[in-house]
Amino acid sequence: MSREGATIGFPLNSISVAIWIFLVKFVKMSLKHKKKLKILCISRTYPPVIGGMERVSYHLISNLAKLKETQVTAIVNRRGKSFLPFFIPLALFKAIVGAKKYDIIHLSDTVLAPIGDIVKMFFPKTRVVATIHGLDITYARTNQLYKTVNLMALPAMDRIIAVSRETKKAAQKLKIKKAKITVVPNGIDPGEVYDLDLGRKDLVGFLKTKQKENSNRAADKWPLDSEKTVYVLTLGRLCKRKGVAWFVEKVLPGLDGRIFYVIAGSGTEEEKIKEIIKQKRLEARAALVGGVTEQEKKIVYNGADIFVQPNIKVKGDMEGFGVTLLEAGACGLPVVASRIEGIKDAVIHGSNGTLVETGDYRGFAGALNKLAGDSKLRRESGAKVRAFVLANFNWGKIARRYLEIFKKVIREK
């Protein structure tokens, strides 16, 4: 009986050992599979500082951290440009000291490229990825030191993420290999701008306040009590490439009389725009309200009827992307914009807006007049634009695209 028991016991013990070996290997494989990707994100500008770059950095970092496959550490500058001379050396020191702890380092823009270059010198196997936005490349045309130090550091990166195809083209001119550059657009957080409780009456109230503050009596001509008025909005920095001065001079005079143009922003073109409005006697057709707060931005976005961005070509300058186009779309505004540079990646013609050839004043007038004359078309177009923006440009989806690029770069070791 004991011999029989021994005969039966041997194979049972062997099977047990085999099962245990299998389970141990399975657990190890599972743990390896579930190992979180350790990411170090470095951003030179971050909230509470207000601005587009700050919002991009905040949303990218926070949405990367939300992904279950990641473990994100952030080194960010919350004190503005004046703190950069202190922040950059500090960020470099922390990056070098902790380089081996991370699977990948992400730099928010080209200003930080030298950090990546130096880290790669000490730790060649550490993977570094940088995002480029357009202006951080064109800035080199006016600053030789930046061109020599910052741009020359970009080729050392393992991957460059460009926010648009136009930005990618600009990077290729720096002799960065095409295969090294991947295009991923910026995203949008609709909660920052969209507010169902705000509408036309809030925009009119805001404009009446600006009207009272305006020392120029021409502001008294603004048609703020007419229900027939169609408010067309432009929001952003008033530099030449934005095309606002061109639009006021060439397009506004030929627009439907119901259209009232609201220009929110400040910049080098502000006085020129004011002069054109005066010369063309368009005081009753346009309001230049200056820079706006975050709350005022929400008011103009949610109270306007149409958004327009009439960019023009300017040598040595470019539109890297165009986040305001996504913000307007997220608020349900029909969008009309120039078919130029990074705008072509922010607006997909027929899906979340209408693209018009830059400088085509008849094209802009035709698109805007069509929308102005049909309230049903505006509502349907706005709903379509909003749905497309939320589906394709939400930060959760954009962060996932970044993560997939990071994984690919690591596999290329």
Buried (B, 14 or more C-beta within 10 A) or exposed (E): EEEEEEEEEEEEEEEEEEEEEEEEEEEEEEEEEEEEBBBBBBBBBBEEBEEBBBBBBBBBBBBBBEBEBBBBBBBBBEBBEEBBEEBBEEBBEBBBEBBEEBBBBBBBBBBBBBBBBBBBEEBEEBBBBBBBBBBBBBBBEEEEEBBEBBBBBBBBBBBBBBBBBBBBBBBBEBEBEEEBBBBBBBBBBBEBBBBEEBEBEBBBEBBBEBBEEBEEEBBEBBEBEEEEBBBBBBBBBBBBBBBBBBBBBBBBEEBBEBBBBBBBBBBEBBEBBBEBBEEBEBBBBBBBBBBBEEEBBBBBBBBBBBBBBBBBBBEEBBBBBBBBBBBBBBBBBBBBBBBBBBBBBBBBEEBBBBBBEBBBBEBBBBBBBBBBEEEEEBEEBBEBBBBBBBEBBBBEEBBBBBBEBBBEBEEEE
